[in-house]
Amino acid sequence: MQFMRFTALLFISILAGCGTARVIIDEPPARNYSSDTIQTKKTYTTVGVPTKMLNHFDERLNKELAKSFTSGKGLLLEYRFLSFDEGDRTKRYLSGGFGDWGTASILIEAVFKDSKGNFLGKIRTDGRISSGIIGGSVKSALDQAAKELGEYAKLTFR
């Protein structure tokens, strides 16, 4: 029974692909700030991001933040997409995870402000998906980027 569960989980993870993300600290917090509450705000994005993907990221980000914060006026996280490339799912499938053929990538800038709107710090997170049995979904990269932002907010401002 355990073997079948493991095999099913392995198959699902390979089928979906695996997204990666990392945090790049542009401007570390200039002062200590702690909050139990957080709110997010999408700001002006200069690249074309499908509404479906924007909504998916927003939902995932708020879900990640809810693990450590309650929703409300306190810490403000303003974010915008600097880059969004869905890549080519067929190419990712055909490459079998080798190389960067068809890779999807995103770059998101996040600015943190206190409850009065004063600047606290700025980071970027980039996400990538380069494989998966059926090519993987760019949503995996969005999910990982949301997870990284949530983790950074928790470790820095909670």
Secondary structure as the mmCIF struct_conf table of DSSP 4:
data_model
#
loop_
_struct_conf.conf_type_id
_struct_conf.id
_struct_conf.beg_label_comp_id
_struct_conf.beg_label_asym_id
_struct_conf.beg_label_seq_id
_struct_conf.end_label_comp_id
_struct_conf.end_label_asym_id
_struct_conf.end_label_seq_id
HELX_RH_AL_P HELX_RH_AL_P1 GLN A 2 ALA A 16
STRN STRN1 GLY A 19 GLU A 27
BEND BEND1 ALA A 30 ARG A 31
BEND BEND2 ASP A 36 ASP A 36
STRN STRN2 THR A 37 LYS A 42
BEND BEND3 THR A 46 VAL A 47
HELX_RH_AL_P HELX_RH_AL_P2 THR A 51 LEU A 65
TURN_TY1_P TURN_TY1_P1 ALA A 66 SER A 68
STRN STRN3 THR A 70 SER A 71
BEND BEND4 GLY A 72 GLY A 74
STRN STRN4 LEU A 75 ASP A 85
HELX_RH_AL_P HELX_RH_AL_P3 ARG A 89 SER A 95
TURN_TY1_P TURN_TY1_P2 GLY A 96 GLY A 97
BEND BEND5 PHE A 98 ASP A 100
TURN_TY1_P TURN_TY1_P3 TRP A 101 GLY A 102
STRN STRN5 ALA A 104 LYS A 113
TURN_TY1_P TURN_TY1_P4 SER A 115 LYS A 116
STRN STRN6 PHE A 119 ILE A 129
TURN_TY1_P TURN_TY1_P5 ILE A 133 ILE A 134
HELX_RH_AL_P HELX_RH_AL_P4 VAL A 138 PHE A 157
#
